């Protein structure tokens, strides 16, 4: 997926945002629901992106859907 997305975004920003949200859980106990929802959304986005990159990548890195 780094071919379609800037490396700093996929390799630095997304993982650090997930780690930052995990670190914020004990600091803001009144916002735990919101933080857990944000972690879930980022994780699902990352998994969907990984699935697309693994199974739908065609020759020459073109998106190949049947």
N, C-alpha and C positions, 0 to 999 in steps of 0.2 A: 504494500500500500504506500510505501514511501515514494514510489515513482509518481503517484498521483497527488500526493500531499507533501507539503514541506516537512523536511526531516525534523526540524525543531518543534513542529506542532505535534507530530505523531510520537516522537521519541522523548520529548521533554515536557510539553505543556499538559497533555492528557494524563500521563502517569503522575506528574507532580500535583495536578489538580485532585486526582483521586487520593493521593497520600495526604494532601492538605486537608481534604474533607474528613478523612479518617482521624487526623490529628485534632480537628476541631470538635469532634464528638464529645470528649470530656470537658472541653472549655465552655460550650454552650449547651447545657443539658435541656434547656427549654426549647431548643431548635433541633433536637435529635431526629424528629420525623422528617423535617425538610432536608437535613443533611443526608439521611439514609436514602431518601428519594433521589437526591442529586447523584449520590454514588451509584444507585441502581441504574439511572438513566445513562450515565457515562459508561458504566460497565456493559450495558446492553448495546450501546452504540459501538463500543470497541469490539465486542463479540460479533456483531453483524458485519462490521467492516472487515474483520479477520475472515469470516465465512465467505464473503464475496471475493476477497483477495485469493483465497485458497481454491475455491471450486469454480468460479466463473471467469477466471483469467484465461484468455486464449493465447494464440501465437502472437508474439510481438507486443505483449502486455495490453492487448485490446480486450474490452469487455465483450465476452462471447457468450450470448445467451441463446443456446441451441441454434 
